[in-house]
Amino acid sequence: MRNILFEFYYGNIRPVEDLFLDNNEEYQKAANQASSIEEAFLSTLDDNSRNLYCQLEIALAKQDSIEVAHIYVDGFRTGANIMLACVSREKTLSWQLL
């Protein structure tokens, strides 16, 4: 357990790098469709509108990043609580233990 904590601390464990999305046909199809629609949409905008749209995309990406980080932490806590429940001798274990 100690080794994995050090590996995590030093950045050697990066779960985001293990995502399957590059090899997922359904994801690739959706990403290609979104890209095509975005290109078509951007071609209809003037420079000012295109700049505003890019600012919106950046703001939404920041929002998504924060949300995904919180989902990851919540998933980690849920997994840790499941592990604790597996080794606990108590009959009940608080869901919000961590």
KEZAZA-820555 format. One record per residue: residue in three letters; x, y, z of N, C-alpha, C, O, CB in turn. Coordinates in Angstrom, 2 decimals. Glycine has a CB too. Example, Ala and Ser with C-alpha at 12.3 -4.5 7.8 and 13.67 -1.06 7.14 Angstrom:
// residues 2
{ALA {13.19 -5.69 7.80} {12.30 -4.50 7.80} {13.20 -3.30 7.80} {14.24 -3.32 8.46} {11.31 -4.47 9.05}}
{SER {12.85 -2.25 7.08} {13.67 -1.06 7.14} {12.90 0.03 7.87} {13.41 1.14 8.04} {14.08 -0.60 5.72}}
// end
This chain:
// residues 98
{MET {0.82 -1.19 0.00} {0.00 0.00 0.00} {0.86 1.25 0.00} {0.54 2.23 -0.67} {-0.93 0.00 1.20}}
{ARG {1.95 1.21 0.74} {2.82 2.38 0.83} {3.40 2.74 -0.54} {3.49 3.92 -0.89} {3.95 2.13 1.84}}
{ASN {3.80 1.73 -1.33} {4.39 2.00 -2.64} {3.40 2.69 -3.57} {3.76 3.63 -4.28} {4.86 0.70 -3.28}}
{ILE {2.16 2.23 -3.57} {1.17 2.83 -4.47} {0.90 4.28 -4.08} {0.66 5.12 -4.95} {-0.13 2.02 -4.44}}
{LEU {0.94 4.59 -2.80} {0.74 5.97 -2.36} {1.89 6.87 -2.82} {1.67 8.00 -3.24} {0.59 6.03 -0.84}}
{PHE {3.11 6.35 -2.73} {4.26 7.12 -3.23} {4.18 7.30 -4.74} {4.43 8.39 -5.26} {5.58 6.43 -2.84}}
{GLU {3.83 6.24 -5.45} {3.70 6.33 -6.90} {2.65 7.36 -7.29} {2.84 8.13 -8.23} {3.35 4.95 -7.50}}
{PHE {1.55 7.36 -6.56} {0.49 8.32 -6.83} {0.97 9.73 -6.53} {0.73 10.66 -7.31} {-0.76 7.99 -5.99}}
{TYR {1.65 9.90 -5.40} {2.15 11.22 -5.00} {3.11 11.79 -6.04} {3.03 12.97 -6.38} {2.85 11.13 -3.65}}
{TYR {4.01 10.96 -6.56} {5.00 11.42 -7.51} {4.47 11.50 -8.95} {5.23 11.78 -9.87} {6.19 10.51 -7.47}}
{GLY {3.19 11.26 -9.12} {2.58 11.43 -10.44} {2.81 10.27 -11.38} {2.59 10.40 -12.59} {3.09 12.67 -11.06}}
{ASN {3.23 9.14 -10.86} {3.48 7.97 -11.70} {2.21 7.19 -12.00} {2.19 6.32 -12.87} {4.49 7.06 -11.05}}
{ILE {1.16 7.48 -11.28} {-0.15 6.86 -11.52} {-1.06 7.95 -12.03} {-1.40 8.89 -11.31} {-0.73 6.16 -10.21}}
{ARG {-1.46 7.82 -13.27} {-2.33 8.82 -13.90} {-3.50 8.11 -14.56} {-3.42 7.72 -15.72} {-1.53 9.67 -14.95}}
{PRO {-4.59 7.93 -13.83} {-5.74 7.18 -14.36} {-6.27 7.72 -15.67} {-6.78 6.95 -16.49} {-6.85 7.17 -13.35}}
{VAL {-6.17 9.01 -15.89} {-6.72 9.59 -17.11} {-5.99 9.06 -18.35} {-6.56 9.05 -19.44} {-6.62 11.12 -17.06}}
{GLU {-4.75 8.62 -18.20} {-4.01 8.10 -19.34} {-4.48 6.70 -19.75} {-4.17 6.23 -20.84} {-2.53 8.06 -19.01}}
{ASP {-5.23 6.06 -18.89} {-5.68 4.70 -19.17} {-7.09 4.66 -19.76} {-7.68 3.59 -19.85} {-5.64 3.88 -17.92}}
{LEU {-7.61 5.80 -20.15} {-8.96 5.81 -20.71} {-9.00 5.02 -22.01} {-8.03 5.00 -22.77} {-9.42 7.26 -20.95}}
{PHE {-10.10 4.40 -22.24} {-10.28 3.54 -23.40} {-10.83 4.30 -24.61} {-11.07 3.69 -25.65} {-11.20 2.41 -23.06}}
{LEU {-11.02 5.57 -24.49} {-11.77 6.31 -25.49} {-11.15 6.28 -26.88} {-11.89 6.32 -27.87} {-11.92 7.72 -25.05}}
{ASP {-9.83 6.22 -26.99} {-9.21 6.18 -28.31} {-9.59 4.93 -29.09} {-9.63 4.95 -30.32} {-7.70 6.28 -28.18}}
{ASN {-9.85 3.85 -28.39} {-10.17 2.58 -29.03} {-11.67 2.27 -29.02} {-12.08 1.18 -29.41} {-9.43 1.46 -28.35}}
{ASN {-12.47 3.22 -28.60} {-13.90 3.01 -28.49} {-14.59 3.56 -29.74} {-14.62 4.77 -29.95} {-14.47 3.67 -27.21}}
{GLU {-15.14 2.68 -30.55} {-15.75 3.06 -31.83} {-16.92 4.03 -31.63} {-17.06 5.00 -32.39} {-16.23 1.82 -32.57}}
{GLU {-17.74 3.78 -30.65} {-18.90 4.64 -30.39} {-18.44 6.05 -30.02} {-19.01 7.04 -30.47} {-19.78 4.05 -29.27}}
{TYR {-17.41 6.13 -29.18} {-16.87 7.43 -28.79} {-16.28 8.16 -29.99} {-16.52 9.36 -30.18} {-15.80 7.27 -27.69}}
{GLN {-15.50 7.45 -30.80} {-14.88 8.06 -31.97} {-15.93 8.59 -32.95} {-15.76 9.66 -33.53} {-13.99 7.04 -32.67}}
{LYS {-17.00 7.84 -33.13} {-18.08 8.27 -34.02} {-18.72 9.56 -33.50} {-18.96 10.49 -34.27} {-19.15 7.16 -34.15}}
{ALA {-18.98 9.62 -32.20} {-19.57 10.81 -31.60} {-18.62 12.00 -31.68} {-19.04 13.12 -31.95} {-19.95 10.54 -30.13}}
{ALA {-17.33 11.76 -31.45} {-16.34 12.83 -31.52} {-16.21 13.37 -32.94} {-16.11 14.58 -33.14} {-14.97 12.33 -31.02}}
{ASN {-16.21 12.49 -33.92} {-16.14 12.92 -35.32} {-17.37 13.72 -35.72} {-17.26 14.73 -36.43} {-15.99 11.71 -36.24}}
{GLN {-18.53 13.28 -35.27} {-19.77 14.00 -35.57} {-19.74 15.39 -34.95} {-20.11 16.37 -35.59} {-21.00 13.21 -35.07}}
{ALA {-19.31 15.47 -33.69} {-19.24 16.76 -33.01} {-18.26 17.69 -33.72} {-18.53 18.88 -33.87} {-18.82 16.58 -31.54}}
{SER {-17.14 17.15 -34.15} {-16.15 17.95 -34.85} {-16.69 18.49 -36.17} {-16.48 19.66 -36.51} {-14.89 17.12 -35.10}}
{SER {-17.39 17.65 -36.92} {-17.97 18.08 -38.20} {-19.01 19.18 -38.00} {-19.05 20.16 -38.74} {-18.61 16.89 -38.92}}
{ILE {-19.85 19.00 -36.99} {-20.89 20.00 -36.71} {-20.24 21.31 -36.26} {-20.68 22.39 -36.66} {-21.86 19.49 -35.62}}
{GLU {-19.20 21.22 -35.44} {-18.52 22.43 -34.98} {-17.88 23.18 -36.15} {-17.98 24.41 -36.23} {-17.45 22.07 -33.94}}
{GLU {-17.24 22.46 -37.05} {-16.63 23.10 -38.22} {-17.69 23.80 -39.07} {-17.49 24.93 -39.51} {-15.88 22.06 -39.07}}
{ALA {-18.81 23.13 -39.29} {-19.89 23.73 -40.07} {-20.44 24.97 -39.38} {-20.71 25.98 -40.02} {-21.02 22.71 -40.31}}
{PHE {-20.61 24.88 -38.07} {-21.13 26.00 -37.30} {-20.16 27.19 -37.34} {-20.58 28.32 -37.57} {-21.39 25.57 -35.86}}
{LEU {-18.86 26.93 -37.11} {-17.87 28.00 -37.10} {-17.78 28.70 -38.45} {-17.49 29.90 -38.51} {-16.51 27.45 -36.72}}
{SER {-18.02 27.98 -39.52} {-17.93 28.59 -40.85} {-19.05 29.61 -41.08} {-18.96 30.42 -42.00} {-17.99 27.51 -41.93}}
{THR {-20.09 29.56 -40.26} {-21.20 30.51 -40.42} {-21.01 31.78 -39.58} {-21.79 32.72 -39.70} {-22.50 29.85 -40.03}}
{LEU {-19.98 31.80 -38.74} {-19.79 32.92 -37.82} {-18.80 33.94 -38.35} {-17.88 33.61 -39.10} {-19.33 32.42 -36.48}}
{ASP {-19.00 35.19 -37.94} {-17.99 36.21 -38.24} {-16.88 36.11 -37.19} {-16.98 35.33 -36.25} {-18.63 37.66 -38.27}}
{ASP {-15.84 36.90 -37.35} {-14.68 36.82 -36.45} {-15.05 37.06 -34.99} {-14.57 36.36 -34.10} {-13.63 37.81 -36.87}}
{ASN {-15.89 38.06 -34.73} {-16.29 38.39 -33.37} {-17.08 37.23 -32.73} {-16.83 36.86 -31.59} {-17.13 39.67 -33.36}}
{SER {-18.01 36.69 -33.48} {-18.82 35.57 -32.98} {-17.96 34.33 -32.76} {-18.16 33.59 -31.80} {-19.97 35.25 -33.95}}
{ARG {-17.01 34.09 -33.65} {-16.11 32.95 -33.53} {-15.26 33.09 -32.26} {-15.04 32.10 -31.56} {-15.21 32.83 -34.77}}
{ASN {-14.78 34.29 -31.98} {-13.99 34.53 -30.78} {-14.83 34.30 -29.53} {-14.36 33.69 -28.57} {-13.43 35.97 -30.79}}
{LEU {-16.06 34.77 -29.55} {-16.96 34.56 -28.42} {-17.24 33.07 -28.21} {-17.27 32.59 -27.08} {-18.29 35.33 -28.64}}
{TYR {-17.44 32.36 -29.30} {-17.66 30.92 -29.21} {-16.44 30.21 -28.62} {-16.59 29.31 -27.79} {-17.99 30.34 -30.61}}
{CYS {-15.25 30.61 -29.02} {-14.02 30.00 -28.48} {-13.89 30.26 -26.98} {-13.47 29.38 -26.23} {-12.78 30.56 -29.22}}
{GLN {-14.27 31.46 -26.55} {-14.25 31.76 -25.12} {-15.25 30.88 -24.36} {-14.97 30.41 -23.26} {-14.58 33.25 -24.89}}
{LEU {-16.42 30.66 -24.98} {-17.41 29.77 -24.38} {-16.86 28.36 -24.26} {-17.03 27.72 -23.22} {-18.70 29.77 -25.22}}
{GLU {-16.20 27.86 -25.30} {-15.63 26.52 -25.28} {-14.59 26.37 -24.17} {-14.55 25.35 -23.48} {-14.99 26.18 -26.63}}
{ILE {-13.76 27.39 -23.99} {-12.75 27.36 -22.93} {-13.41 27.34 -21.56} {-12.99 26.58 -20.68} {-11.80 28.57 -23.06}}
{ALA {-14.43 28.17 -21.36} {-15.14 28.20 -20.08} {-15.81 26.86 -19.79} {-15.76 26.38 -18.66} {-16.18 29.33 -20.08}}
{LEU {-16.43 26.27 -20.80} {-17.08 24.97 -20.62} {-16.06 23.86 -20.33} {-16.33 22.96 -19.54} {-17.91 24.61 -21.85}}
{ALA {-14.90 23.94 -20.98} {-13.85 22.94 -20.73} {-13.35 23.03 -19.29} {-13.11 22.01 -18.65} {-12.68 23.13 -21.72}}
{LYS {-13.19 24.25 -18.77} {-12.78 24.43 -17.37} {-13.83 23.86 -16.44} {-13.51 23.18 -15.46} {-12.54 25.92 -17.06}}
{GLN {-15.10 24.15 -16.75} {-16.20 23.63 -15.94} {-16.20 22.11 -15.94} {-16.33 21.48 -14.89} {-17.55 24.17 -16.45}}
{ASP {-16.06 21.52 -17.11} {-16.02 20.05 -17.22} {-14.85 19.46 -16.45} {-14.99 18.43 -15.80} {-15.94 19.63 -18.69}}
{SER {-13.70 20.12 -16.52} {-12.52 19.63 -15.82} {-12.74 19.58 -14.32} {-12.38 18.61 -13.66} {-11.32 20.50 -16.15}}
{ILE {-13.34 20.63 -13.78} {-13.63 20.68 -12.35} {-14.63 19.59 -11.99} {-14.47 18.90 -10.98} {-14.17 22.07 -11.94}}
{GLU {-15.66 19.43 -12.80} {-16.69 18.42 -12.53} {-16.11 17.01 -12.57} {-16.39 16.20 -11.69} {-17.83 18.54 -13.55}}
{VAL {-15.30 16.72 -13.58} {-14.70 15.39 -13.71} {-13.78 15.10 -12.53} {-13.73 13.97 -12.04} {-13.93 15.27 -15.03}}
{ALA {-13.04 16.11 -12.07} {-12.16 15.91 -10.91} {-12.97 15.53 -9.68} {-12.58 14.64 -8.92} {-11.34 17.19 -10.64}}
{HIS {-14.10 16.20 -9.48} {-14.94 15.89 -8.32} {-15.57 14.49 -8.46} {-15.71 13.77 -7.47} {-16.04 16.95 -8.16}}
{ILE {-15.95 14.13 -9.66} {-16.50 12.78 -9.89} {-15.45 11.74 -9.60} {-15.75 10.71 -8.99} {-17.01 12.63 -11.34}}
{TYR {-14.21 11.99 -10.03} {-13.11 11.05 -9.78} {-12.89 10.87 -8.27} {-12.77 9.75 -7.79} {-11.81 11.55 -10.45}}
{VAL {-12.84 11.98 -7.55} {-12.63 11.91 -6.10} {-13.78 11.16 -5.44} {-13.55 10.32 -4.56} {-12.50 13.34 -5.50}}
{ASP {-15.00 11.44 -5.85} {-16.15 10.74 -5.27} {-16.09 9.25 -5.57} {-16.40 8.43 -4.71} {-17.46 11.34 -5.80}}
{GLY {-15.70 8.89 -6.79} {-15.56 7.48 -7.14} {-14.48 6.80 -6.33} {-14.64 5.66 -5.90} {-15.26 7.33 -8.61}}
{PHE {-13.38 7.50 -6.12} {-12.29 6.95 -5.30} {-12.78 6.72 -3.87} {-12.52 5.67 -3.29} {-11.06 7.91 -5.30}}
{ARG {-13.48 7.70 -3.33} {-14.01 7.55 -1.96} {-14.99 6.39 -1.88} {-14.97 5.62 -0.92} {-14.69 8.85 -1.50}}
{THR {-15.84 6.27 -2.88} {-16.80 5.16 -2.89} {-16.06 3.83 -2.91} {-16.42 2.91 -2.18} {-17.75 5.27 -4.10}}
{GLY {-15.04 3.72 -3.76} {-14.24 2.49 -3.81} {-13.56 2.20 -2.49} {-13.51 1.06 -2.05} {-13.20 2.59 -4.91}}
{ALA {-13.03 3.25 -1.85} {-12.38 3.06 -0.55} {-13.40 2.61 0.49} {-13.09 1.75 1.32} {-11.69 4.37 -0.09}}
{ASN {-14.60 3.17 0.45} {-15.64 2.75 1.40} {-16.04 1.30 1.16} {-16.30 0.57 2.12} {-16.86 3.66 1.28}}
{ILE {-16.09 0.88 -0.08} {-16.41 -0.52 -0.39} {-15.31 -1.42 0.16} {-15.59 -2.47 0.75} {-16.57 -0.73 -1.91}}
{MET {-14.05 -1.03 -0.02} {-12.94 -1.82 0.50} {-13.01 -1.90 2.03} {-12.79 -2.97 2.60} {-11.59 -1.21 0.06}}
{LEU {-13.31 -0.78 2.68} {-13.43 -0.78 4.14} {-14.57 -1.68 4.59} {-14.44 -2.38 5.60} {-13.65 0.65 4.66}}
{ALA {-15.67 -1.68 3.86} {-16.80 -2.52 4.22} {-16.43 -3.99 4.09} {-16.90 -4.83 4.86} {-18.02 -2.19 3.34}}
{CYS {-15.59 -4.31 3.12} {-15.18 -5.70 2.91} {-14.31 -6.22 4.05} {-14.37 -7.40 4.39} {-14.43 -5.83 1.60}}
{VAL {-13.51 -5.35 4.64} {-12.60 -5.80 5.70} {-13.11 -5.47 7.09} {-12.52 -5.90 8.08} {-11.24 -5.18 5.51}}
{SER {-14.19 -4.74 7.19} {-14.73 -4.35 8.48} {-15.46 -5.51 9.12} {-16.16 -6.28 8.46} {-15.67 -3.15 8.34}}
{ARG {-15.29 -5.64 10.40} {-15.99 -6.68 11.16} {-17.34 -6.16 11.67} {-18.16 -6.93 12.17} {-15.13 -7.16 12.34}}
{GLU {-17.57 -4.86 11.54} {-18.83 -4.28 11.97} {-19.92 -4.65 10.97} {-19.65 -4.82 9.78} {-18.71 -2.75 12.12}}
{LYS {-21.13 -4.76 11.46} {-22.24 -5.11 10.57} {-22.67 -3.92 9.72} {-23.19 -4.11 8.62} {-23.42 -5.62 11.37}}
{THR {-22.47 -2.72 10.22} {-22.84 -1.54 9.44} {-21.63 -0.64 9.34} {-20.82 -0.56 10.26} {-24.04 -0.78 10.09}}
{LEU {-21.53 0.04 8.24} {-20.44 0.97 8.01} {-21.05 2.20 7.35} {-21.74 2.10 6.34} {-19.31 0.32 7.11}}
{SER {-20.79 3.34 7.91} {-21.36 4.56 7.39} {-20.95 4.78 5.94} {-19.77 4.64 5.60} {-20.94 5.75 8.25}}
{TRP {-21.89 5.11 5.09} {-21.62 5.38 3.67} {-20.65 6.54 3.52} {-19.78 6.50 2.65} {-22.93 5.68 2.91}}
{GLN {-20.79 7.55 4.33} {-19.96 8.74 4.23} {-18.78 8.66 5.21} {-18.44 9.65 5.86} {-20.80 10.01 4.50}}
{LEU {-18.17 7.52 5.31} {-17.07 7.31 6.25} {-15.89 8.21 5.94} {-15.29 8.79 6.85} {-16.63 5.85 6.24}}
{LEU {-15.53 8.33 4.65} {-14.35 9.13 4.29} {-14.72 10.57 4.05} {-13.85 11.38 3.74} {-13.67 8.56 3.06}}
// end
